[in-house]
Amino acid sequence: MILNNNHKALVTELTPMLEKSSRSFYIWIAILTGFVTLGFVAFVIQMVQGQIVTGMRDNVVWGIYEVNFILFVGVSYSGAFISGILHFIQSRRKNSVSRIIEIITVLCLCIGPIFILLCIGRLDRLHYLFLYPRIQSPITWDILAIMTDLVGCFIYLYLTFIPDFAILRDSDHLKIPAWKKKLYKTLAIGYHHTPSQKKRLHKITKTMSAMVIALAIVAYTVLAWIFSLTLQPGWNSTIFAPYFIIGGIYTGVAVIILVMYVVRRTLNLEKYIDKSHFTIAGLVLLVFSLVYGYFTFSEYFARWFSHKTIDEKLLNTLFTRYFWTFIIANYIGILVPIAILFFKKLRTIRNITIAALIVLIGSWLNRYLIIIPTLETPYIPIQDTRIDYVFYSATWIEWALVISGFAAFMLFFSLLLKIVPIIPLSGIIESENESTTITNDQ
């Protein structure tokens, strides 16, 4: 790909992380690595001593591991859905955020399934899920859906990276190591931005974006069925599939806003990620806040109105043992963001980011309320009613692994910034070329 002086200046502007790293970056990586290492130590302890080191028992067989699993997979679904939609939108604004969304999608889909494995007491028997799968089990279909979705999202991400790999390969003015130059040459797979290559790549990427949207919907729907196809109070619901999908997009938009804010401030990208991006994302978050609030209200209202004994017992648990968690998740976590985002004067970059942070905290707690209180209120009570068997309390092992999951996401995201620019070079260059063409025609 032949680059003119303007393009070379653009490459230099958007690739400082590829050439050198500051001391603060290494400190940041060291801190994240420390948290991931702590999680690895906790994992080894759990594998050696067994599930007894966690708070999971006969009643609560899933804990905060499952909460993180649902959260990460939901965010990955949201990223896949939004990324696929953006591919069909011919707007220059999408170039600034598309890569952020694509990276979030793949990283969450890689990290999320690890938490479901932590719930399994005998990982040495994990291969039996593949050797002797039960077709009638939703868990089998969930594994297949997630694996297929992961492969599809990874291919889609790589396709969007190819033009930038070619640009970096041909940017001789960049001061990067030889191994990185060789890496770009290999990953570019002979792409030179010729009209035929461009047309072929666009067609394949467009097809993959449509497939990714469909795969994401299937994967998260099957995950919802794992809950709703049981008789457990709080799970046996006909709206769980759309509820999970709306909740996934709701949480995903919040994560995208938070990452946009951090990237914008850290890498000084105010020119490319401006207020309009936050305003649009804030409006999308507002819409899904209203829809998610409606689904949440419908779910709890239907259970309260049914007057079923087991549902009343679950609601009593929510309003007593988990009262403040319920208030934070379903009132503060939904109503406060709506109040912030509803008024135009309050839609500043800072306020939108605060609203997104509240949404993320509320969403995590909401998933906690979906899983833990329900398992503490079984459809058929067990005979052993000791406190540590009936009620769940996460141990430091579980918290260490949960925190290490978030740390791993931030670590891999930070390391990817050393390989590819967070703003797609090809998208910006192509937009400038189109603008120049239009100007010349006029």
C-alpha positions as CSV (number, residue, x, y, z in Angstrom):
1,M,0.0,0.0,0.0
2,I,1.4,3.3,-1.1
3,L,1.2,6.0,1.6
4,N,1.5,9.7,1.0
5,N,2.9,12.2,3.5
6,N,-0.5,12.9,5.0
7,H,-1.0,9.2,5.6
8,K,2.4,8.8,7.1
9,A,1.7,11.6,9.5
10,L,-1.5,9.9,10.4
11,V,0.2,6.6,11.0
12,T,2.8,8.4,13.2
13,E,0.0,10.1,15.2
14,L,-2.0,7.0,15.9
15,T,0.9,4.5,16.6
16,P,3.0,5.9,19.5
17,M,2.2,2.9,21.6
18,L,3.7,0.6,18.9
19,E,7.1,2.4,19.0
20,K,7.7,3.0,22.6
21,S,6.2,2.6,26.1
22,S,6.3,4.9,29.1
23,R,7.3,3.9,32.6
24,S,3.7,4.2,33.7
25,F,2.7,1.6,31.1
26,Y,5.1,-0.9,32.5
27,I,3.9,-0.2,36.1
28,W,0.3,-0.7,34.9
29,I,1.2,-4.0,33.2
30,A,3.1,-5.1,36.4
31,I,0.0,-4.4,38.6
32,L,-2.4,-6.2,36.3
33,T,0.1,-9.2,36.0
34,G,0.2,-9.3,39.8
35,F,-3.6,-9.6,40.0
36,V,-3.6,-12.3,37.4
37,T,-0.8,-14.2,39.2
38,L,-2.9,-14.0,42.4
39,G,-5.8,-15.5,40.5
40,F,-3.6,-18.3,39.2
41,V,-2.4,-19.1,42.8
42,A,-6.1,-19.2,43.9
43,F,-6.8,-21.5,41.0
44,V,-4.0,-23.9,41.9
45,I,-5.3,-24.0,45.6
46,Q,-8.8,-24.7,44.4
47,M,-7.6,-27.5,42.1
48,V,-5.5,-29.1,44.8
49,Q,-7.9,-28.8,47.7
50,G,-11.2,-29.0,45.8
51,Q,-14.4,-26.9,45.8
52,I,-14.4,-26.9,49.7
53,V,-12.2,-23.8,49.6
54,T,-15.0,-21.9,47.8
55,G,-18.4,-21.0,49.2
56,M,-20.3,-23.3,46.8
57,R,-22.1,-26.2,48.4
58,D,-25.0,-28.6,47.7
59,N,-27.6,-25.8,47.4
60,V,-25.5,-23.1,45.8
61,V,-23.6,-25.0,43.2
62,W,-22.8,-21.8,41.3
63,G,-21.4,-18.7,42.8
64,I,-19.8,-15.5,41.7
65,Y,-17.9,-17.5,39.0
66,E,-21.3,-17.9,37.2
67,V,-22.0,-14.2,37.7
68,N,-18.8,-13.3,35.9
69,F,-19.5,-15.8,33.2
70,I,-22.9,-14.4,32.4
71,L,-21.5,-10.8,32.5
72,F,-18.5,-11.4,30.2
73,V,-20.5,-13.5,27.7
74,G,-23.2,-10.9,27.7
75,V,-20.7,-8.1,27.0
76,S,-19.2,-10.2,24.2
77,Y,-22.6,-10.7,22.7
78,S,-23.3,-6.9,22.9
79,G,-20.0,-6.2,21.3
80,A,-20.6,-8.6,18.4
81,F,-24.1,-7.3,17.9
82,I,-23.0,-3.6,17.9
83,S,-19.9,-4.3,15.8
84,G,-21.9,-6.1,13.2
85,I,-24.5,-3.3,13.0
86,L,-21.7,-0.7,12.7
87,H,-20.2,-2.5,9.7
88,F,-23.4,-1.7,7.8
89,I,-23.4,1.9,8.8
90,Q,-21.6,4.2,6.4
91,S,-20.5,6.8,9.0
92,R,-17.0,8.2,9.7
93,R,-17.8,8.2,13.5
94,K,-17.8,4.4,13.5
95,N,-14.1,4.3,12.6
96,S,-13.1,5.7,16.0
97,V,-14.9,3.1,18.1
98,S,-15.3,0.0,15.9
99,R,-11.9,-1.5,16.9
100,I,-12.6,-0.9,20.6
101,I,-15.8,-2.8,20.3
102,E,-14.3,-5.6,18.3
103,I,-11.5,-6.2,20.9
104,I,-13.9,-6.1,23.8
105,T,-16.0,-8.7,22.0
106,V,-13.2,-11.2,21.5
107,L,-11.5,-10.7,24.9
108,C,-14.8,-11.1,26.9
109,L,-15.6,-14.2,24.9
110,C,-12.1,-15.7,25.7
111,I,-12.2,-14.9,29.4
112,G,-15.9,-15.5,30.2
113,P,-16.1,-19.3,29.6
114,I,-13.1,-19.8,31.9
115,F,-15.4,-19.0,34.9
116,I,-17.8,-21.7,34.1
117,L,-14.9,-24.2,34.2
118,L,-14.1,-23.0,37.7
119,C,-17.5,-24.3,38.8
120,I,-16.6,-27.8,37.7
121,G,-15.2,-29.9,40.6
122,R,-13.4,-32.4,38.4
123,L,-11.6,-30.6,35.5
124,D,-9.8,-33.9,34.7
125,R,-13.2,-35.1,33.4
126,L,-13.8,-32.1,31.2
127,H,-13.0,-34.0,28.0
128,Y,-16.1,-36.2,28.6
129,L,-18.3,-33.2,27.7
130,F,-16.8,-33.5,24.2
131,L,-16.5,-37.3,24.0
132,Y,-19.9,-38.2,25.4
133,P,-22.1,-35.1,24.9
134,R,-25.8,-35.3,25.8
135,I,-27.7,-33.7,22.9
136,Q,-30.8,-33.1,25.1
137,S,-28.7,-31.1,27.6
138,P,-28.8,-27.2,27.1
139,I,-25.2,-27.1,28.5
140,T,-23.9,-29.1,25.5
141,W,-25.6,-26.7,23.1
142,D,-24.2,-23.8,25.2
143,I,-20.7,-25.1,24.8
144,L,-21.1,-25.6,21.0
145,A,-22.7,-22.1,20.6
146,I,-20.0,-20.3,22.6
147,M,-17.1,-22.1,20.8
148,T,-18.7,-21.4,17.4
149,D,-19.3,-17.7,18.4
150,L,-15.7,-17.5,19.6
151,V,-14.3,-18.8,16.3
152,G,-16.6,-16.5,14.3
153,C,-15.7,-13.4,16.3
154,F,-12.0,-14.1,16.1
155,I,-12.2,-14.5,12.3
156,Y,-14.2,-11.3,12.1
157,L,-11.7,-9.4,14.2
158,Y,-8.8,-10.7,12.2
159,L,-10.4,-9.6,8.9
160,T,-10.8,-6.1,10.2
161,F,-7.2,-6.0,11.2
162,I,-5.8,-7.1,7.8
163,P,-5.8,-3.6,6.2
164,D,-4.0,-2.1,9.2
165,F,-1.4,-4.9,9.2
166,A,-0.7,-4.0,5.6
167,I,-0.3,-0.3,6.4
168,L,2.0,-1.0,9.3
169,R,4.0,-3.4,7.1
170,D,4.5,-0.7,4.5
171,S,5.3,2.1,7.0
172,D,9.1,2.2,6.8
173,H,9.3,5.4,8.9
174,L,8.0,3.6,12.0
175,K,10.7,2.7,14.5
176,I,9.6,-0.7,15.5
177,P,11.5,-4.0,16.2
178,A,12.3,-6.3,13.3
179,W,10.1,-9.1,14.8
180,K,7.1,-6.8,14.8
181,K,7.7,-5.9,11.2
182,K,7.9,-9.5,10.3
183,L,4.7,-10.2,12.3
184,Y,2.8,-7.5,10.3
185,K,4.1,-8.9,7.0
186,T,2.9,-12.4,8.0
187,L,-0.5,-11.3,9.3
188,A,-1.2,-9.0,6.3
189,I,-1.2,-12.2,4.1
190,G,-0.2,-10.3,1.0
191,Y,-2.9,-7.7,1.2
192,H,-2.0,-4.5,-0.8
193,H,-5.4,-2.7,-0.9
194,T,-5.9,-3.3,-4.6
195,P,-9.5,-2.8,-5.8
196,S,-10.1,-6.6,-6.2
197,Q,-8.6,-7.3,-2.7
198,K,-10.6,-4.5,-1.2
199,K,-13.9,-5.7,-2.7
200,R,-13.2,-9.3,-1.7
201,L,-12.3,-8.4,1.9
202,H,-15.3,-6.1,2.2
203,K,-17.6,-8.9,1.0
204,I,-16.2,-11.5,3.4
205,T,-16.2,-9.1,6.3
206,K,-19.8,-8.1,5.6
207,T,-20.8,-11.8,5.5
208,M,-19.0,-12.5,8.8
209,S,-20.6,-9.5,10.5
210,A,-24.0,-10.9,9.7
211,M,-23.0,-14.3,10.9
212,V,-21.5,-12.9,14.1
213,I,-24.8,-11.2,15.0
214,A,-26.7,-14.4,14.5
215,L,-24.2,-16.5,16.4
216,A,-24.2,-14.1,19.4
217,I,-28.0,-14.2,19.6
218,V,-28.0,-18.0,19.5
219,A,-25.2,-18.3,22.1
220,Y,-26.9,-16.0,24.6
221,T,-30.3,-17.4,24.0
222,V,-29.0,-20.9,24.8
223,L,-27.4,-19.6,27.9
224,A,-30.7,-18.2,29.1
225,W,-32.4,-21.5,28.4
226,I,-30.0,-23.3,30.8
227,F,-31.8,-21.3,33.5
228,S,-35.3,-20.9,32.2
229,L,-35.8,-24.6,31.3
230,T,-35.6,-25.6,35.0
231,L,-38.3,-25.5,37.7
232,Q,-36.2,-23.2,40.0
233,P,-38.1,-20.2,41.3
234,G,-36.7,-17.0,39.7
235,W,-35.5,-18.9,36.6
236,N,-38.5,-20.7,35.2
237,S,-39.6,-17.8,33.0
238,T,-40.6,-17.5,29.3
239,I,-39.0,-14.1,28.9
240,F,-35.5,-15.1,30.1
241,A,-34.0,-15.3,26.6
242,P,-35.0,-11.7,25.5
243,Y,-34.3,-10.5,29.0
244,F,-30.7,-11.9,28.8
245,I,-30.2,-10.4,25.3
246,I,-31.4,-6.9,26.4
247,G,-29.4,-7.2,29.6
248,G,-26.3,-8.1,27.6
249,I,-26.6,-5.2,25.2
250,Y,-27.3,-2.9,28.2
251,T,-24.2,-4.0,30.0
252,G,-22.1,-4.0,26.8
253,V,-22.9,-0.4,25.9
254,A,-21.8,0.6,29.4
255,V,-18.5,-1.2,29.1
256,I,-17.9,0.3,25.7
257,I,-18.4,3.8,27.1
258,L,-16.0,3.1,30.0
259,V,-13.3,1.8,27.7
260,M,-13.8,4.7,25.3
261,Y,-13.3,7.2,28.2
262,V,-10.1,5.5,29.4
263,V,-8.7,5.1,25.9
264,R,-9.5,8.7,25.1
265,R,-7.9,10.1,28.2
266,T,-4.9,7.8,28.3
267,L,-3.9,8.0,24.6
268,N,-5.0,11.7,24.0
269,L,-7.5,10.7,21.3
270,E,-9.9,13.6,21.9
271,K,-9.7,14.4,18.2
272,Y,-11.0,11.0,17.2
273,I,-13.3,10.1,20.1
274,D,-15.3,13.2,20.7
275,K,-18.4,14.2,22.6
276,S,-20.7,13.0,19.8
277,H,-19.5,9.4,20.3
278,F,-20.4,9.6,24.0
279,T,-23.7,11.3,23.3
280,I,-24.8,8.7,20.8
281,A,-23.7,5.9,23.2
282,G,-25.4,7.6,26.1
283,L,-28.7,7.8,24.1
284,V,-28.4,4.1,23.2
285,L,-27.7,3.3,26.9
286,L,-30.8,5.4,27.9
287,V,-33.1,3.4,25.5
288,F,-31.8,0.1,26.8
289,S,-32.1,1.3,30.4
290,L,-35.8,1.8,29.8
291,V,-36.2,-1.5,28.1
292,Y,-34.2,-3.4,30.6
293,G,-36.1,-1.7,33.5
294,Y,-39.3,-2.8,31.9
295,F,-38.2,-6.4,31.6
296,T,-36.9,-6.3,35.2
297,F,-40.2,-4.9,36.5
298,S,-42.2,-7.4,34.5
299,E,-40.2,-10.3,35.9
300,Y,-40.5,-9.4,39.5
301,F,-44.1,-8.1,39.2
302,A,-45.3,-11.4,37.6
303,R,-43.7,-13.4,40.4
304,W,-45.2,-11.2,43.1
305,F,-48.7,-11.3,41.5
306,S,-48.7,-15.1,41.0
307,H,-48.8,-15.7,44.8
308,K,-47.0,-19.0,44.3
309,T,-45.5,-20.1,47.6
310,I,-42.1,-20.8,46.3
311,D,-42.0,-17.4,44.4
312,E,-43.1,-15.6,47.6
313,K,-40.3,-17.3,49.5
314,L,-37.8,-16.1,46.9
315,L,-39.1,-12.5,47.0
316,N,-39.0,-12.5,50.8
317,T,-35.3,-13.5,50.5
318,L,-34.7,-10.7,48.1
319,F,-36.4,-8.1,50.3
320,T,-34.7,-9.2,53.5
321,R,-31.3,-10.9,53.2
322,Y,-30.5,-9.1,49.9
323,F,-32.4,-5.9,50.4
324,W,-29.6,-3.4,49.8
325,T,-28.2,-5.5,46.9
326,F,-31.7,-5.4,45.4
327,I,-32.0,-1.7,45.8
328,I,-28.6,-1.0,44.3
329,A,-29.1,-3.4,41.4
330,N,-32.7,-2.5,40.4
331,Y,-33.2,1.0,41.6
332,I,-29.9,2.8,41.6
333,G,-28.5,0.7,38.8
334,I,-31.4,1.5,36.5
335,L,-33.2,4.6,37.6
336,V,-30.1,6.8,38.3
337,P,-28.6,6.3,34.8
338,I,-32.0,7.0,33.3
339,A,-32.2,10.3,35.4
340,I,-28.7,11.3,34.2
341,L,-29.1,10.4,30.5
342,F,-32.7,11.7,30.1
343,F,-31.8,15.4,30.4
344,K,-29.8,16.9,27.6
345,K,-27.9,19.3,29.9
346,L,-26.6,16.4,32.0
347,R,-25.3,14.4,29.0
348,T,-21.6,15.5,29.4
349,I,-18.8,13.0,28.8
350,R,-18.1,12.8,32.5
351,N,-21.8,12.2,33.4
352,I,-22.3,9.6,30.7
353,T,-19.2,7.7,31.9
354,I,-20.5,7.9,35.5
355,A,-23.9,6.5,34.4
356,A,-22.1,3.7,32.5
357,L,-20.1,2.8,35.7
358,I,-23.3,2.7,37.7
359,V,-24.9,0.5,35.0
360,L,-21.9,-2.0,35.1
361,I,-22.0,-2.3,38.9
362,G,-25.8,-2.7,38.9
363,S,-25.7,-5.3,36.1
364,W,-23.1,-7.4,38.0
365,L,-25.3,-7.2,41.2
366,N,-28.4,-8.0,39.2
367,R,-26.8,-11.2,37.9
368,Y,-25.8,-12.0,41.4
369,L,-29.5,-11.7,42.4
370,I,-30.5,-13.9,39.5
371,I,-28.2,-16.8,40.6
372,I,-27.5,-16.8,44.3
373,P,-31.0,-16.2,46.0
374,T,-32.6,-18.7,43.6
375,L,-30.1,-21.4,44.5
376,E,-30.6,-20.6,48.2
377,T,-34.4,-21.1,47.6
378,P,-34.4,-24.6,46.0
379,Y,-37.6,-26.0,44.5
380,I,-37.0,-29.2,46.5
381,P,-35.1,-28.4,49.8
382,I,-32.2,-30.6,50.7
383,Q,-32.1,-32.4,54.0
384,D,-28.8,-30.9,55.3
385,T,-29.8,-27.4,56.5
386,R,-26.6,-26.2,58.0
387,I,-26.0,-22.5,57.5
388,D,-22.9,-22.9,55.3
389,Y,-24.8,-25.4,53.1
390,V,-28.0,-23.3,52.7
391,F,-26.5,-19.8,52.4
392,Y,-23.7,-18.7,50.1
393,S,-20.7,-16.6,51.0
394,A,-17.9,-16.2,48.6
395,T,-14.3,-16.9,49.9
396,W,-11.1,-15.1,49.0
397,I,-10.4,-17.8,46.5
398,E,-13.4,-16.8,44.5
399,W,-12.9,-13.1,44.8
400,A,-9.3,-13.5,43.8
401,L,-10.3,-15.3,40.6
402,V,-13.1,-12.9,39.8
403,I,-10.8,-9.9,40.2
404,S,-8.1,-11.6,38.1
405,G,-10.7,-12.0,35.3
406,F,-11.2,-8.3,35.1
407,A,-7.4,-7.8,35.4
408,A,-6.8,-10.3,32.6
409,F,-9.2,-8.3,30.4
410,M,-7.4,-5.1,31.0
411,L,-4.0,-6.7,30.7
412,F,-4.7,-8.3,27.3
413,F,-6.4,-5.1,26.1
414,S,-3.4,-3.1,27.0
415,L,-1.0,-5.5,25.4
416,L,-3.0,-5.5,22.1
417,L,-2.4,-1.7,22.0
418,K,1.3,-2.6,21.5
419,I,0.4,-4.6,18.4
420,V,-2.3,-2.7,16.6
421,P,-3.5,1.0,16.8
422,I,-6.8,1.4,18.7
423,I,-8.1,3.7,15.9
424,P,-8.4,1.8,12.6
425,L,-5.9,3.4,10.2
426,S,-7.5,2.0,7.1
427,G,-10.9,3.4,8.1
428,I,-9.5,6.9,8.7
429,I,-7.4,6.9,5.5
430,E,-10.3,5.6,3.4
431,S,-12.6,8.3,4.8
432,E,-10.1,11.0,3.9
433,N,-9.7,9.6,0.4
434,E,-13.5,9.6,-0.1
435,S,-13.7,13.2,1.2
436,T,-10.9,14.2,-1.2
437,T,-12.7,12.5,-4.1
438,I,-16.0,14.2,-3.3
439,T,-14.3,17.6,-3.0
440,N,-12.5,17.2,-6.4
441,D,-15.7,16.1,-8.1
442,Q,-17.4,19.2,-6.9
